[in-house]
Amino acid sequence: MGETLERYPKKSKTGRYVVLAILVILVFVLVDSCFVITEQDEHTLIKQFGKVERVISKPGVNFKLPFIQTVDKLPQSILIYDLRPSDVITMDKKTMVCDCYTLWRITDPQLFIQTLNSISYAEERINTTVYNSLKNVISSLMQEEVIRGRDGSLSTKIRDNIGTSMEKFGIDLISVETKHLDLPSDNKNAVYERMISERNNIAAQYTAEGDAEATKIRTQTDNEVTISLSEANAKAEELIAEGEAEYMRILSAVYADESRADFYTFVRSLDAAKISLRGKNKTVILSEDSPMAQIFQSLK
C-alpha cells in the first residue's frame, strides 16, 4: 500500500514536465509563424486567403499573422533561362538551327504572382515570347544577314522585337543571347561553298573596278604631265627667244659704239680662239684676212 502511494507523485511530476515541453514547443511554433525573414536577394510576399497583402523587398525581419497569413518567396537576382534549340527559316527559305538563352528578373512581384504565379510558368511564357520573336526576326533576314548578325546585332534585333511585352507580367527581359546559330549539318558545306563563290565574284568585281580606276587616274596624270611639259617647253622657248633678242639688242648697241667695237671684236676673237684650242691640238692656222689675224697684226 505504501509503495502505491509513492508512485503517484512521480507520475504527476513527469506529466508536468511533458506539458511544459509541449507549451514551449507551441510558443516556438507560434513565434516562428509570426515572423518572417527576408534575405538580401529575394522578395517576400505575405498572402492572406490567397491574396497578396503586401510585398517585402528589403532584407530584415517582419511580422505576419500566424496561421492566417502565408509566405511566398521570389528571387530578386538575375535569372537565366536556356531555350531549347529550334529550327528557323530565313527570308530566302534557308533553314538554320538556333540555340539561345535569356537573362531576366522579376521587377513587380505582386503582378508576377497575379499573372504567372510561379517561375516555371514564367519560363514557359519567356520561351514562347522569345521563340516567336526569334522566328519573326530571322524570317525577315537573308541567310547571309543572319550569319553576319552573330556579332551581337541579331540578339539586339530579337530583344527590340520583344519590346515591353513582358512588363505586363512583372518581368524585365534583360537580353537574349545566341549560344549557337548555324546551318543544319546536311547542307552546311554546300552553303559555305556558295558563299565563298559569291565572295570571290564580289572580290573580282572590286578588283576590276580598282584596275579601271587606276588606269583612268594614270591616263589623266599622263595627260596632265604632257600638258605641263608642253607649257614648260613653250615658256622656255619664249624665254630663250626673249634672251636672244635681248642679246642681239645689247650686241648691236655695243657695235654701234665705235669706241668699244674694237675691244668687243678682240674679246670675241679670243673666245673663238679659246674654243678652237680645246683638246690635244693647240695649233691655230689663220688667214691674213681673218679678223683675229688682223688684231694680232695691229698689235705689231
Protein Blocks (a to p, Z undefined) as FASTA:
>chain_A
ZZmmmmmmmmmmmmmmmmmmmmmmmmmmmmmmmpccddfkbccdddeehiafbdcfbgcd
ddddehkaccddddfbdcdddddddddddfkopacddddddddddfblmlmmmmnopakl
mmmmmmmmmmmmmmmmmmmpcfklmmmmmnommmmmmmmmnmmmlmmnopacfbacdfbd
cddfklmmmmmmmmmmmmmmmmmmmmmmmmmmmmmmmmmmmmmmmmmmmmmmmmmmmmmm
mmmmmmmmmmmmmmmpmklmmmmmmmmmmmmmmmmmgcjblcdcddfklmklmmmmmmZZ
